[in-house]
Amino acid sequence: MIRKLIKSLRFGRKKERDPLDDMGNPETDDVSDALSDEDLPFNELPIEVQWERLPKHPPSRRWWLSKLLIIALFLSPIAAAGVGLIPILDPETGWRLFHLGSPKTIVAVPGTERELQEEIAKGVRDVEERTRAEQEALAKAASDPNNPQSAEDIARQLEGVSDLVGTPGQEGAVDGTTTPTPEELAALAEEGALDQPIEPDPLRPAPLPGLDEEGSFGRIPRIADDGTTPFDAYKRPFERVEGQPYVAIIVTGIGLNSTRTKAAIEDLPLNISLALSPYANNLQQVASDARAMGHEIFLQLPMEPIDFPLSDPGPRALLTSLPEGENLVRLEWLLARFPGYAGVVSYLGSKFGSLDSAIRPVIEFVDRTGLMYVEGTNSGSVSLGAQLASNADSPNAVGNIMIDEIPSRRQIDARLNDLVELAKSNGVAVGIAQSYPVTIQRLRNWSSRLARQGVQLAPVSALAKLQVTPQSADEAEAARRDAALAEERAQKDAAPSDTGDGESETIEN
């Protein structure tokens, strides 16, 4: 009885279980193991387990394309910004990057010869071969005094190239393409002496004291304290005769090619002026060699043409899109390229030279430096720049005819004949040429026959102030107002107009 009572007191009441006591209990472990991940719903599983249980498919083509598209869209602004910085960090490299291969770009950048691309064509090489054939025939005819040849013999030897021998003085020849007669070919052979070197007549070395000053990019021309201008000091001396017709030739692109530069300096008559490209290498040496030979030299000023940027005048060109101050900075850079030039020649510039607001500050700057301004856009008419220079009583000239726009002997001779006829009618005429080998050869032959036509060859500087009549103050002011109004109308015509419905339309002329 007592034993039963004690047992009931100790074990009769069941002790409450602590949850911690279940840890390590095999029975409870079996229960927890029984509730595995396989028994739980998918959405109640841990994220890691859900990810592992997702079906694994290989990336599709669309997946890869979407990734590439995202990467390209992300990198495109960075690439565009990098390319846009190239012209800012290195203008010359940027110019080459954006304009290399342009079919109409003929201006050379330092280290290239892009100005010569069109001329290196098959037709030019054929012309050079025919030139050598002509020279060999003429040399053979003149080198054998014991066996003199008749005019008919010379004509037979020159068969095949006679159509390329110019006859500017031939009666009835309108375009200079008429086949020369045997007598004329014989006379051409008798003239001979075309292979004889030209004797130098050196001009004073440049720069002369007092005719330059320090600029932002080097020494630039200025008028001396005694009033002497660089034009007066650096031009080739020449005395004109009243009533005598004169022609002048200025050859551009000098310095871009060493072989052609050497030929132009040594083989052309000294009264032919040379215009040096600002993009050429070793400009100071080229200028020194030209003046040591006896040629007066000019500086080419690249300006914006009407078809810019298809025709690109180069990285330092004067542009209508730039403010006046920036163009004057570029002008100062151009003027500091080399010393000893008597003036400047506009290159391209059909658009820049036609706007009064663009060209007027340039002409005023050139006038303050005492230089001559030559209109070289080959328009054949009086340019606005030349008129402004004439009004300021600055020396000026206008290029009337482009001699070798088509670089063939037949066309060059025809243009030279036109130049002679223009000089006979107007008293003076100025031709613009390029430094092509065929041009140099035809100018050499043409100049030897020029005296027979009653016309003399003169430096461009000798014809200053003979082509453009200065305007009076009232006429100049009226012309300025007319130019400003025309420019304003052109800007309005080019600007979009508001149609009233929120859309913009371009005004058509």
Rosetta blueprint (number, residue, H / E / L):
1 M L
2 I H
3 R H
4 K H
5 L H
6 I H
7 K H
8 S H
9 L H
10 R H
11 F H
12 G L
13 R L
14 K L
15 K L
16 E L
17 R L
18 D L
19 P H
20 L H
21 D H
22 D H
23 M L
24 G L
25 N L
26 P H
27 E H
28 T H
29 D H
30 D H
31 V H
32 S H
33 D H
34 A H
35 L L
36 S L
37 D H
38 E H
39 D H
40 L L
41 P L
42 F H
43 N H
44 E H
45 L L
46 P L
47 I H
48 E H
49 V H
50 Q H
51 W H
52 E H
53 R H
54 L L
55 P L
56 K L
57 H L
58 P L
59 P L
60 S L
61 R H
62 R H
63 W H
64 W H
65 L H
66 S H
67 K H
68 L H
69 L H
70 I H
71 I H
72 A H
73 L H
74 F H
75 L H
76 S H
77 P H
78 I H
79 A H
80 A H
81 A H
82 G H
83 V H
84 G H
85 L H
86 I H
87 P H
88 I H
89 L H
90 D L
91 P H
92 E H
93 T H
94 G H
95 W H
96 R H
97 L H
98 F H
99 H H
100 L L
101 G L
102 S L
103 P L
104 K L
105 T L
106 I L
107 V L
108 A L
109 V L
110 P L
111 G L
112 T L
113 E L
114 R H
115 E H
116 L H
117 Q L
118 E H
119 E H
120 I H
121 A L
122 K H
123 G H
124 V H
125 R H
126 D H
127 V H
128 E H
129 E H
130 R H
131 T H
132 R H
133 A H
134 E H
135 Q H
136 E H
137 A H
138 L H
139 A H
140 K H
141 A H
142 A H
143 S L
144 D L
145 P L
146 N L
147 N L
148 P L
149 Q L
150 S L
151 A H
152 E H
153 D H
154 I H
155 A H
156 R H
157 Q H
158 L L
159 E L
160 G L
161 V L
162 S H
163 D H
164 L H
165 V L
166 G L
167 T L
168 P L
169 G L
170 Q L
171 E L
172 G L
173 A L
174 V L
175 D L
176 G L
177 T L
178 T L
179 T L
180 P L
181 T L
182 P H
183 E H
184 E H
185 L H
186 A H
187 A H
188 L H
189 A H
190 E H
191 E H
192 G L
193 A L
194 L L
195 D L
196 Q L
197 P L
198 I L
199 E L
200 P L
201 D L
202 P L
203 L L
204 R L
205 P L
206 A L
207 P L
208 L L
209 P L
210 G L
211 L L
212 D E
213 E E
214 E E
215 G L
216 S L
217 F L
218 G L
219 R E
220 I E
221 P E
222 R L
223 I L
224 A L
225 D L
226 D L
227 G L
228 T L
229 T L
230 P H
231 F H
232 D H
233 A H
234 Y H
235 K L
236 R L
237 P L
238 F L
239 E L
240 R L
241 V L
242 E L
243 G L
244 Q L
245 P L
246 Y E
247 V E
248 A E
249 I E
250 I E
251 V E
252 T E
253 G E
254 I E
255 G L
256 L L
257 N L
258 S H
259 T H
260 R H
261 T H
262 K H
263 A H
264 A H
265 I H
266 E H
267 D H
268 L L
269 P L
270 L L
271 N L
272 I L
273 S E
274 L E
275 A E
276 L E
277 S L
278 P L
279 Y L
280 A L
281 N L
282 N L
283 L H
284 Q H
285 Q H
286 V H
287 A H
288 S H
289 D H
290 A H
291 R H
292 A H
293 M H
294 G L
295 H L
296 E L
297 I E
298 F E
299 L E
300 Q E
301 L E
302 P E
303 M E
304 E L
305 P L
306 I L
307 D L
308 F L
309 P L
310 L L
311 S L
312 D L
313 P L
314 G L
315 P L
316 R L
317 A L
318 L E
319 L L
320 T L
321 S L
322 L L
323 P L
324 E H
325 G H
326 E H
327 N H
328 L H
329 V H
330 R H
331 L H
332 E H
333 W H
334 L H
335 L H
336 A L
337 R L
338 F L
339 P L
340 G L
341 Y L
342 A L
343 G E
344 V E
345 V E
346 S E
347 Y E
348 L E
349 G L
350 S L
351 K L
352 F H
353 G H
354 S H
355 L L
356 D H
357 S H
358 A H
359 I H
360 R H
361 P H
362 V H
363 I H
364 E H
365 F H
366 V H
367 D H
368 R H
369 T H
370 G L
371 L L
372 M E
373 Y E
374 V E
375 E E
376 G L
377 T L
378 N L
379 S L
380 G L
381 S L
382 V L
383 S L
384 L H
385 G H
386 A H
387 Q H
388 L H
389 A H
390 S H
391 N H
392 A L
393 D L
394 S L
395 P L
396 N E
397 A E
398 V E
399 G L
400 N L
401 I E
402 M E
403 I L
404 D L
405 E L
406 I L
407 P L
408 S L
409 R H
410 R H
411 Q H
412 I H
413 D H
414 A H
415 R H
416 L H
417 N H
418 D H
419 L H
420 V H
421 E H
422 L H
423 A H
424 K H
425 S H
426 N H
427 G L
428 V E
429 A E
430 V E
431 G E
432 I E
433 A E
434 Q E
435 S L
436 Y L
437 P H
438 V H
439 T H
440 I H
441 Q H
442 R H
443 L H
444 R H
445 N H
446 W H
447 S H
448 S H
449 R H
450 L H
451 A H
452 R H
453 Q H
454 G L
455 V L
456 Q E
457 L E
458 A L
459 P L
460 V H
461 S H
462 A H
463 L H
464 A L
465 K L
466 L L
467 Q L
468 V L
469 T L
470 P L
471 Q L
472 S L
473 A H
474 D H
475 E H
476 A H
477 E H
478 A H
479 A H
480 R H
481 R H
482 D H
483 A H
484 A H
485 L H
486 A H
487 E H
488 E H
489 R H
490 A H
491 Q H
492 K H
493 D H
494 A H
495 A L
496 P E
497 S E
498 D E
499 T L
500 G L
501 D L
502 G L
503 E L
504 S E
505 E E
506 T E
507 I L
508 E L
509 N L
